[in-house]
Amino acid sequence: MDDLLTAEQAAAILQLSPKTIKDWLRAGKLTGCKIGRVWRVKPADLEAFIQAARLVRGAQSPADLRQDR
């Protein structure tokens, strides 16, 4: 389990808030699983999300996909 990222770690990598990451996990935008009360993300799933974000609407980063702008 050491290779799984917390929502906070994923947020730091993407330069987003942990709340945004958790919202995306709940909505299914980002693949992850809940272990107990803590969301976890596989590094490979986070990388796939980053790559997909680059293809969507010309996004340069996942932060460009935020709907709260």
Rosetta constraint file for C-alpha pairs under 8 A:
AtomPair CA 3 CA 42 HARMONIC 7.04 0.50
AtomPair CA 3 CA 43 HARMONIC 7.32 0.50
AtomPair CA 4 CA 40 HARMONIC 5.82 0.50
AtomPair CA 4 CA 41 HARMONIC 5.52 0.50
AtomPair CA 4 CA 42 HARMONIC 4.92 0.50
AtomPair CA 4 CA 43 HARMONIC 6.55 0.50
AtomPair CA 5 CA 9 HARMONIC 5.76 0.50
AtomPair CA 5 CA 10 HARMONIC 6.23 0.50
AtomPair CA 5 CA 40 HARMONIC 5.35 0.50
AtomPair CA 5 CA 41 HARMONIC 4.99 0.50
AtomPair CA 5 CA 42 HARMONIC 6.18 0.50
AtomPair CA 5 CA 43 HARMONIC 6.67 0.50
AtomPair CA 6 CA 10 HARMONIC 6.26 0.50
AtomPair CA 6 CA 38 HARMONIC 7.19 0.50
AtomPair CA 6 CA 39 HARMONIC 5.96 0.50
AtomPair CA 6 CA 40 HARMONIC 4.75 0.50
AtomPair CA 6 CA 41 HARMONIC 6.33 0.50
AtomPair CA 7 CA 11 HARMONIC 5.98 0.50
AtomPair CA 7 CA 18 HARMONIC 5.73 0.50
AtomPair CA 7 CA 21 HARMONIC 6.04 0.50
AtomPair CA 7 CA 22 HARMONIC 6.42 0.50
AtomPair CA 7 CA 38 HARMONIC 7.87 0.50
AtomPair CA 7 CA 39 HARMONIC 5.81 0.50
AtomPair CA 7 CA 40 HARMONIC 6.19 0.50
AtomPair CA 7 CA 41 HARMONIC 7.06 0.50
AtomPair CA 8 CA 12 HARMONIC 6.24 0.50
AtomPair CA 8 CA 17 HARMONIC 7.70 0.50
AtomPair CA 8 CA 18 HARMONIC 5.07 0.50
AtomPair CA 8 CA 21 HARMONIC 7.95 0.50
AtomPair CA 9 CA 13 HARMONIC 6.35 0.50
AtomPair CA 10 CA 14 HARMONIC 6.21 0.50
AtomPair CA 10 CA 18 HARMONIC 7.74 0.50
AtomPair CA 10 CA 21 HARMONIC 7.28 0.50
AtomPair CA 10 CA 41 HARMONIC 7.41 0.50
AtomPair CA 10 CA 46 HARMONIC 7.42 0.50
AtomPair CA 11 CA 15 HARMONIC 5.63 0.50
AtomPair CA 11 CA 16 HARMONIC 4.84 0.50
AtomPair CA 11 CA 17 HARMONIC 5.52 0.50
AtomPair CA 11 CA 18 HARMONIC 5.15 0.50
AtomPair CA 11 CA 20 HARMONIC 7.83 0.50
AtomPair CA 11 CA 21 HARMONIC 6.11 0.50
AtomPair CA 12 CA 16 HARMONIC 6.42 0.50
AtomPair CA 12 CA 17 HARMONIC 7.60 0.50
AtomPair CA 12 CA 18 HARMONIC 7.99 0.50
AtomPair CA 14 CA 61 HARMONIC 7.78 0.50
AtomPair CA 14 CA 62 HARMONIC 6.67 0.50
AtomPair CA 14 CA 63 HARMONIC 6.95 0.50
AtomPair CA 15 CA 63 HARMONIC 7.29 0.50
AtomPair CA 16 CA 20 HARMONIC 6.62 0.50
AtomPair CA 16 CA 21 HARMONIC 7.28 0.50
AtomPair CA 16 CA 63 HARMONIC 6.59 0.50
AtomPair CA 17 CA 21 HARMONIC 6.67 0.50
AtomPair CA 18 CA 22 HARMONIC 6.15 0.50
AtomPair CA 19 CA 23 HARMONIC 6.03 0.50
AtomPair CA 20 CA 24 HARMONIC 6.16 0.50
AtomPair CA 21 CA 25 HARMONIC 6.13 0.50
AtomPair CA 21 CA 30 HARMONIC 7.71 0.50
AtomPair CA 22 CA 26 HARMONIC 6.15 0.50
AtomPair CA 22 CA 39 HARMONIC 7.29 0.50
AtomPair CA 23 CA 27 HARMONIC 6.12 0.50
AtomPair CA 24 CA 28 HARMONIC 5.96 0.50
AtomPair CA 24 CA 29 HARMONIC 4.94 0.50
AtomPair CA 24 CA 30 HARMONIC 5.48 0.50
AtomPair CA 25 CA 29 HARMONIC 6.09 0.50
AtomPair CA 25 CA 30 HARMONIC 4.99 0.50
AtomPair CA 25 CA 31 HARMONIC 6.17 0.50
AtomPair CA 25 CA 32 HARMONIC 6.18 0.50
AtomPair CA 25 CA 33 HARMONIC 7.98 0.50
AtomPair CA 25 CA 39 HARMONIC 7.86 0.50
AtomPair CA 30 CA 45 HARMONIC 7.69 0.50
AtomPair CA 30 CA 46 HARMONIC 7.45 0.50
AtomPair CA 30 CA 49 HARMONIC 6.60 0.50
AtomPair CA 31 CA 41 HARMONIC 6.74 0.50
AtomPair CA 31 CA 45 HARMONIC 6.26 0.50
AtomPair CA 31 CA 46 HARMONIC 7.71 0.50
AtomPair CA 32 CA 39 HARMONIC 6.74 0.50
AtomPair CA 32 CA 40 HARMONIC 5.54 0.50
AtomPair CA 32 CA 41 HARMONIC 4.51 0.50
AtomPair CA 32 CA 42 HARMONIC 6.85 0.50
AtomPair CA 32 CA 45 HARMONIC 7.69 0.50
AtomPair CA 33 CA 39 HARMONIC 5.69 0.50
AtomPair CA 33 CA 40 HARMONIC 5.40 0.50
AtomPair CA 33 CA 41 HARMONIC 6.65 0.50
AtomPair CA 34 CA 38 HARMONIC 5.48 0.50
AtomPair CA 34 CA 39 HARMONIC 4.33 0.50
AtomPair CA 34 CA 40 HARMONIC 6.01 0.50
AtomPair CA 35 CA 39 HARMONIC 6.26 0.50
AtomPair CA 35 CA 40 HARMONIC 6.98 0.50
AtomPair CA 41 CA 45 HARMONIC 6.71 0.50
AtomPair CA 41 CA 46 HARMONIC 6.76 0.50
AtomPair CA 42 CA 46 HARMONIC 6.40 0.50
AtomPair CA 43 CA 47 HARMONIC 6.21 0.50
AtomPair CA 44 CA 48 HARMONIC 6.15 0.50
AtomPair CA 45 CA 49 HARMONIC 6.15 0.50
AtomPair CA 46 CA 50 HARMONIC 6.26 0.50
AtomPair CA 47 CA 51 HARMONIC 6.23 0.50
AtomPair CA 48 CA 52 HARMONIC 6.09 0.50
AtomPair CA 49 CA 53 HARMONIC 6.08 0.50
AtomPair CA 49 CA 62 HARMONIC 7.76 0.50
AtomPair CA 50 CA 54 HARMONIC 6.53 0.50
AtomPair CA 50 CA 61 HARMONIC 6.79 0.50
AtomPair CA 50 CA 62 HARMONIC 6.03 0.50
AtomPair CA 51 CA 55 HARMONIC 6.92 0.50
AtomPair CA 52 CA 56 HARMONIC 6.50 0.50
AtomPair CA 53 CA 58 HARMONIC 7.98 0.50
AtomPair CA 53 CA 59 HARMONIC 5.84 0.50
AtomPair CA 53 CA 60 HARMONIC 7.32 0.50
AtomPair CA 53 CA 61 HARMONIC 6.28 0.50
AtomPair CA 53 CA 62 HARMONIC 5.41 0.50
AtomPair CA 53 CA 65 HARMONIC 7.26 0.50
AtomPair CA 54 CA 58 HARMONIC 6.04 0.50
AtomPair CA 54 CA 59 HARMONIC 4.90 0.50
AtomPair CA 54 CA 60 HARMONIC 5.41 0.50
AtomPair CA 54 CA 61 HARMONIC 6.23 0.50
AtomPair CA 54 CA 62 HARMONIC 7.53 0.50
AtomPair CA 55 CA 59 HARMONIC 6.68 0.50
AtomPair CA 59 CA 64 HARMONIC 5.51 0.50
AtomPair CA 59 CA 65 HARMONIC 6.85 0.50
AtomPair CA 60 CA 64 HARMONIC 6.65 0.50
AtomPair CA 61 CA 65 HARMONIC 7.62 0.50
AtomPair CA 62 CA 66 HARMONIC 7.47 0.50
